[in-house]
Amino acid sequence: MISFPTLPALLEQFGRPAVRKRLTLLQIAIVLIAGSAHAASIAWPFLFGTGIGLGQGLPVWWLQLLALALLVRQLDECRSSPRAAWLGGLFATAMQCGASWWLFISMHDYGGLAAPLTLLAIVLLAAALGLYYAAASALFVALAPQQRALRALVFAALWLLAELARVKFFTGFPWGEGGYAHVDGWARPLAAWIGVHGLTFLAAFVAAWLALSWRARRTRWLSMGVAALLSLAVAWLPVHSGVNMDASVPPPGLLSVALLQGNIAQEEKFQGGTGVATALAWYGAQLRDAKATLVVAPETALPLLPQQLPEGYLQALQARFANGEQAALIGLPMGSHEAGYTNSVIGLKPAAAGGPASGPNTAVYSYSKHHLVPFGEFIPWGFRWFTQLMKIPLGDFNRGAVGQASFDWQGQRLAPNICYEDLFGEELGARFVNAALAPTIFVNVSNIGWFGNTVAIDQHLQISRMRALEFGRPMIRATNTGATVIIDDRGEVTHSLPRYTRGVLAGEVQGRSGITPYAWWVARYGLWPWWALGLAVAGLALLTRRRR
């Protein structure tokens, strides 16, 4: 029967120099490089190609498998859970720093936080998130059985639990999850069935299986061959083979769209003067002159509250879309000091098309962001002192509800989401409970200008592409600086604007109906099936270990 140390004893053991000395410089280098490679695999082909999602460059999803396999190899040689925790924690810290180093730009360049404090904050955030993976690594060494397949299964389950903890706890920050490496990888056909967390679990299992099989010299190549054949079989599956299409419901038609990218300098966007004036003038002109059936302006395209806009500005936009066959979705903040603020999108269309009327002819729709960004849009308890060190405007917003109604227009149900809300597929899935009301097109409006011309743009595009794969829905994205794109229901980018340019992306998007298996179960059960799987495997491993 296994005995577990008390928490004080465990902390004392973690702090002993002897434990740290057992970690050689080579082991530390391996896990740090592997963690960095894990982060790089999600941003490909930006590092070596000419454009993510556009067919250029060689996909390197295999780099994520290699990174995890290197970690598993190191853990498999451990005989100490504290040592394993150090290895897993170092891997995850490097992984998180590599995935979100661009936070330096928002906090230092635009927030005014001193560079040393900014670096410290990023490393501390990465290390705090790394605690989940440190715990998973320690439990793997303590609980994993000897049989290879079961051992790999236990690692995958514990790694999944660590990722789920990162999604759920403390508002959630699952940026850089491993499953996003497979948007262009062999497992992409399974996204419509198991979603990004399922791909994370599968990748962790395969990586662990390969790492553990490499030690078995007699069956090494047989195991590798079986894994390769199964991977090829999955890769040949048609994307969205599991979509439940109702033949009695005709698919939505084509919708012509104009996606606006203002490229307003972030340091000027909220400061008044030329930035605000340029935004109001340029977006106003594009909304007035657009010919597309739907015009979309990005997050906070109008960087003022409605009552702060020039007199008659909003009324002129409402009058513009009061008649005819055009509608608009426009990002702007809303609210007041007394009622609180929201990061919102308003929709304008002729009142005759349905919806609540505002004035005699215009129907106005409103969507408010639900999943807010810590420190940028709300202040976590106990951290107001930290936000006061920065100069980020409107740092505390009210939350909108989960599963808000779609914007109905031209036979389409357009589902807005703002900024990194599309990172949380289980929240987008709340709109798919009733197939008759499910969105036909996702609309993401973002301002990634906070993070400069960096890999953050490419990572966010990968996230949007994964949502398209999971739900079988196209995603149109209007952003301030990029990536402004049209993504089809297969997760492929069909139209795009160059980043950090001012322009209008015109194109057509095909709305989709039908429900993928992932959309069906995540709408009803959220992430509970994955929590149940991870906890069940870990629990069985614990029971088996006790019996041994």
N, C-alpha and C positions, 0 to 999 in steps of 0.2 A: 504494500500500500504506500502510495507516494505521500510525502508530507511537504507542505508548503511553508516557507518561512513567513514570519510576521512582517508587517510593513516596516517597522523600525529596523529589523534585522536586514531586510532587503535593501533599504536605503543605505545602511552602513556598508553592506557588501558592495553596492554600486560605487561607493566613494573610495573604496580601498585602492591604493596605488597598485597593488598586485594585480587587480582585475584589469586596470588600464594597461599595465605592462604586458599582459598577455596578448594585447592587440598589437601586432607588429606594424611597422610603417607600411609594409606591402599590403596587408589586409586593409588598413585605413585607406590607402591609395585606391585599392580595387573598388571598395564600396563607394567612395566619393566619385570616382570616375563613372562607375556604373549608374549612380544616382543622377549624375549630370547627363549621361547618355539617355536615360529614361525620359528626362525632360526634353531633350533634343528631338527624340523620336516623334513627339506630339507636334512639334513645330515644322516638320519637314513638309515640302522641300524648300522652305524659305532660306535655310542655311546654305544650301548649295544649288537651288534651282532658281527659276525666274518668276514663279508665281504659284502660290498654293491653290490646289483645287482646279487648276487650269490645264492639267495634263503635262506640265513641264517638270522635269526632274524625276529621279528614281525614288519611289516610295521606300521608306526605311522602317516599316512597321516591325521588321525583324530586330531592329536595334532595341526595341522595348523588351522583346523576349530575351535577347542576349543579356540586357542589364539585369533583369530579374533572375535569370539563370546564374549569373555571377554571384548575386546575393545569396541565392539558395545554396550554391556550392560552399560559400563561406559559412553559412549557418549550419550546413550539414556536418561540417568539421568541428563545430562547437560542442563542448560537453558542459557548458555553463550557460544558464539562462541570462545572467547579467551580461556576460560577454556578448551573447546574441543580441541583447537589447541595445548595447552600444553599436553593434554593426548595423542593425536595422534602423536605429535612430540616425546614425551618420548618413546612411544611404538616403533616408527620407528627407533629411535636412538639405543635402545637396540637390535632391530632386525638386524640393519646393523652392529653393533659391534659384535653381535653373529655370523653373517654370514661371516664376513671378518676380524676377529681379527688376523688371520695368516699374514696379511700385516705387522705385527710387525716384523716377521722373515726376510722378504725381506728388510725392511727399516733399521732395527737395526742390525741384525746379519750379513747381507751381504752388506747392504748399508752404515753401519757405522754411522747412525744417532743416536744421544743420546737417551737413553730410554725415558726420560720425554718428549722430543720433539716428539718421535714416538707415544707414547700414546696420546699425545695431537692431533697430526695429524689424528690419526684414529678416535678419538671421534669427532673432528671437521668435518671430512668427513662424518661420520655417521649422525651428527646433520644437516649438510647441505643437505644431501639427505632426511633427515627426514622432511625438510620444505615442501616437496611435500605432505606428509601425514598429516602434521599439517594443511595445507590449505584444504585438502580433509575433514578432521574431522570437521574443523570449518564450512565449507560449508554444511556438512551433518546436523549439528545442526540448521543452519540458514534456510535451504531449504526443508528438508525432510517433506513429508506429514504425516498425522496421520495414514493412512491405512497401515497395516503391510507389505503387499506384495510390495506396491509402495515404502514404506520406505526402505525396504531391497534392492529394485532395485536401488534407488538413492545412497545408500551406496556403492553397488557394482560398479556402474558407476563411482563414484568419486574415489574409490580405484583403479579402472582400469586406470583412467586418471593419478593418481599419479604414478602408475607403468610405464605407457607409457612415462611420463615425464622423469623418471629415465632412460629409454631406449634411449631417443632421445637427451636430452639436455646436453650440455657440454661433448660431445663425447660419452656419455652413459655409465652407469655402473649398469646394471640390475641384478647383481649377488645376488642370494638369493631370487628371485621372488617366490611368494607363489605357483604358478602353478607347480613348480618342485617337490613339496611334493607329487604330485599325479602320479608320474611315475609308482608307484606300487599301486596306490589307485583305488578307485571305478570309478573315472572319466577317467582313462587312455584310454578307447576305443574312447573317444571324441577328443583325441589329433590330430588324422588324419583329423578332421573336423575343429576344432577351434584353435588349437595350444596352446602353453603355456599361452598366454595372455587370451585366452578364458577360460582356466581352472582357471586362477586367478580370472576372473570375476565371473565364476560359483561358485567357492569356497567362494568368498566374499558374494555372494547373499545367499548361503545356510547358512553360518555362521550368517549373519545378520538375516535371517528368523528364525533360531533356537533361537537366543538371544531374539528377539522381541516376539516370540511365547511363550517363557517361562513365560512371564509376564501375558499372558492371561490364567488364571486358568481354565476357562471352556473348552477351546479348545486346551489347551497345549498339551495333549497327542495325540489328533487327528492330530495336525500339525506335531508332531514328527513322528507319524506313516506314514503319507503321505510322508514326506521327506525320511524316511527310505525305503519305497517301491519304490519310484522313483530312489533312489540311487542304490538299488539292480537291478532294471531294466536296468540302464545304465551299471552297472558293468558286467552284463551278455551279453552285446553286444559283438560280435566278434571284435577283433582288426583288423583294416584296412578293415572293411566291406564296406567302401566307396571308395576303390581304383578302379580307372577306368582302367581295364586291357584290352588291345587290343589283342584279340585272334589271330589276324593275325601276331603279332610280337612275336616270341618265346622268353621266358625269358632268360636272360644271364645265362651262365653256372657257375660252381664252379671255384673259383680262389684260388690256394694255395698261402699262404702268410707266410713270416717270418718277424715278428715285433721285432725290436731290442731295448733293454733297457740297456743302458750302465752304468747307475748308477754312473756317474762321479760326484764327490763331487762338490757342487755348488761353494764353496769358492776357488776351484782350476780350475774350468771349463774355465774361461777366463783369468787366471793369468799367463799362460805360465808354464814352468816347467813340473812337472809330470802329471798334469791334461790334458793339451793339448796333450802331448805325448801319454798318455794312450788312450785318445779318438781317435786319429788318428790311433793308432796301432790296438785297439780293433774293432772299426767300419770298418776299412779297411779289417781286417781279416774276419769279418762276411760277409761283402759284397762280398768278394772274394770266400768264401767257401759255401755260401748259396745254397740250392738246390730248394727252392721254386720258383714259377713262378714270384712272386713279392716280393721284399725285401724293407722294409721301415725303414729308420733311423729317429730318432726324430728331433725336432726343434733344430737348431744349433748343430747337432751331430758333424759336423766338425766346430769347433768354430773359424775358421779363414776365412778371405776373400780368394777367389780363388787364387789371386796373392800372398797371404801369405803362401799358402800351400807349403810343401816341393816340390822341383823340380820333376816333373813327377808323382806326387801323383794323381792329377785329371785325367791326361791322362791315367794312368793305370786303373782307374775305368771306364773310357769311353771305353777303349779297352776290359775290362772284359765283358761289356754288348753290345759289338759290334756285336756279333753273338749268335746264339742259341735261346732259348725260355724263356729267363729271362729278367726282367727289375727291375729298382730300383727307389725309391723316397727318396731323401736325403735332410735333412735340413741343411742349412748353410747361413751365411750372404753374401750379394753380394753388389757390387758397389765400389765407391771410394770417397775420400774426396772431389774431384771436382764435381762429379755427384750426390753424396749422396748415402746413404746406404739403403738396403732393407732387411727385414727378409724374407727369400725365401726358396723354395723347388725346387730342380732340379730333373728332371726325365731322366733316361738313358734307352735306348732300342735300338735294332738293327735298323739301318736306313731303312732296307727293310720293317720294320713294319709300316713305314710312319712317317711323321714329318720332321722338318728341320734338315738337317744333320750337324754335327759338326765333321769334319774330314771325312775320307772315309767311315766309317761303322756305326757310332753312331748317333742316333737322340737324341737331347737334348731338354727337355721341361722345362719351368720355370714358377713358380707361386710365386707371391710376396704378402705378407700379406697386407690386406686393413685396417682392424680395429685394430689400434695400441693401446697399453696400455699407458695411461697417465703416465708420469714421467719415465716409464721404456723404452718406445720406441719413445715417442715424448714429448716435453716439452710444456705444455700449456702456453699461453701468460701470462707474468707477474710472472711466477714461476721458472725462470731459477735459481734464488737465492736458491730456495729450493732444486733443483736437484744438485746444487753445494755442498750442505751439505752432499750428499751421494756419494758413490763410485760404481755406477752401470755403466758398460761399454756400449758404443754405445747407448746413450740415445736419439738420434734424427734420425728417419728413414723416408724415403719416403714411400708413400702409393701406394699399387697396386690398380688396378681397381676392381669395383664390377662386379661379374659375369664372371670371367676369364674362359678360356676354360679348359675343363677337359683333363686328361692324358689318351689317348686311348691305351688300351693294352688288348690283348686276348679277344676281344669282350666286354670288360668292359670300361665304362667311369668313371675314378677315379677322384673325386673332392677333392683336398687338401684344408684343412683349418688349420690355425696355431694357437695354444694355445687357447685363449678364443674367437676366431672368431666364434666358434660354439655356442657361447652364443647369437648370433644375427641371428635368423632363417630367418628373412625377407631378410637378405643379402645373405644367402645361397640359399634362394628361387629364387633369380634372375636367377639362372641357369635352372629353370624349365619352362620358358616361352615356349620354343619349346620342346615338349615331345620327339621328335626324338633325341635331343641333351642333354636331361636331364641326370644327373649323375646316374650311377647304384650302385655306392659305394662311401660313404664319407670316406676320409682319414684325420684323425686328427693327427698332430705331435705337441708335447708339451714338455715343460720343466717346470714342476711344482716344480722342486727342489728349486726354489726361496722361496717357502713357507714351506719347511720342510715336515716332515712326519706327516701331519696334516689332518684335515677334508677338507682342500681345494682339496685334491685329490678326495675324495668321492663326493664333490659337483660338481666338474668338470665332473666326470663320470655320475652323474645324468643329467647334461646338455646334454651330448652326447647321452644318452639314450632317452631323450626327442626328440632330433632332429631325431633319428631313427623312433620314433613313429609318429612324425608329417609328415615326408616325405615318410615313407614306404621304407626306405633304410638302409642297414647295415652300420655300422660305425666301421672302424678299427682304433685303436689308438696306435701309437708308441711314447713312452715318455721316458724321461731320468731316472725318478725315480718311475713312476707309475701315473695312472693306465694304463698299457699296456694290452689291451683287444681286443677281437672281439665281437661286438654287432650285433645281427641279426636285421632284419627289424621290428621285434616286440618289440625292445628295450630290449631284454634279453641278458645278458652276457653269451656267450657260451664257451669262452676260456679266461684265464687270467694268468698273471705272478704275483708272490708276489711282493709287492712294496719294494723299496729300496734293490733290488737284481740285479745282472747283469745276463742277460740271453736273450734267443731268444724264442719268442712265435711263434710256428708253428701251422698252422691250415688251414682250408678251409672256404671260405666265399662265400655265394650265392648272386650274384648280383640281383637286382630287377629293373623291368621297371614298367610302369603304373604311374599314377599321383593321389595322394590323393587330396581330396577337398581342404585341407589346402594349399598344394603345388600349386594348380591351382590358388587360389585367391590371395595368398600372393605374387606370382610371378608377378601378374598384378597390384595389388593395394597396396602392402606393408601393413603397419599398419593403413592405412586410414579408413578401415571399423570399426576398434575398436575406433579410435579417433572420428569418426562420431557417433557411438553408445553412447560413454561416454558423449560427448558434447550435443547430442540430449536429453538424459535423464536429464542432469543437466539443460539444457535450459527449458525443459518442467516443471521441478520442480520449477524453478525461476518464470515462468509465472503463474503457479498455486498458488504459494505463494503470488504473487502480487495481484491476484484476490481475495484471501482470506483476 
